[in-house]
Amino acid sequence: MSNDQGPIVQSALLRSELVRLRKDKGLTQEQVAGRLEWSPSKLIRVEGGKNAITRTDLQALLSVYDVTSEARQERLQALARGAREPAWWNAYKGEFGESFLNFVGYAAGAAYIRHFHGTVVPGLLQTEEYAQVLSTGMVSNQQQAFGVRLRMQRQQELAARENPPRQSYILDEAVIRRHVGIKADPAIMPAQLRHIADTADRDELLSVRVIPFSGGAHLGIHGPFSILEFEGGLSNVLYLEGRPGADAMITGDDPRIADYLDNFELLLEEALPADESVAMIRQAAEDLMA
């Protein structure tokens, strides 16, 4: 398992395993708290991610759960240490909503990122120039600068991981045909499209598929979404994009996660094959330069 998943994912993995260990022993939170002479609220906060867990408290829990393997103990202690590390995205608190930054944290440690967008290039594929134009006029200059910086840093942090995630993107053809930036610099959008095509050709872990206009209506017209998958048995995370303040991150056993996974597979059936998609993207760049 990768050791560079970031504190949010490592915390979630640790909490998930602790809950599983407790349930495997047939113990309630109240029973465990009683054995450790804790208040039940302390264990509730630990399992819910409200409290960081110290090395001593974790060792006490593992003793109650009869975890004697040194290797397993050290793995869980390593997760606890990672969960306490400062997150690089904390620098953007106050500029973005908590839900979005939590999603950024989960995405930073994902093993597989699936993303559909029907109107703009996804942030993890954007060039800096495209990102700047996209947010011009929508927010203050400071917010714009933070937004562009965050998108670029997300890309850099993923690329720097020891085990980078697989990434699968589906775009509506509208994404590659709209000449974003034409009023500022007509070369911005063609450069963006070439960047997408070059990245898809270069990175074997990344694919980009395009749903052509000729396919008509499809499930993606209801809005953009991302699905994150993880190593270590952690449940998938679904993120539904909306207007600022209207985004939603969905975790756990919510049936919508399975629904959107099905939708993503259905959208793949509507999309062109990877090689034809890249060829269309390159041709779109040429068309915009004509």
Secondary structure, DSSP 8 states (H G I E B T S, - for coil): --S-S-HHHHHHHHHHHHHHHHHHTT--HHHHHHHHT--HHHHHHHHTTSS---HHHHHHHHHHTT---HHHHHHHHHHHHHHHS--GGGGGBTTB-HHHHHHHHHHHT-SEEEEEESSS--GGG--HHHHHHHHTTTS-HHHHHHHHHHHHHHHHHHHHSSS--EEEEEEEHHHHHS-TTTTT-TTHHHHHHHHHHHHHHH-TTEEEEEE-GGG-S-GGGG--EEEEE-SSS---EEEE--STT--EEE-TT-HHHHHHHHHHHHHHHHS--HHHHHHHHHHHHHHHH-
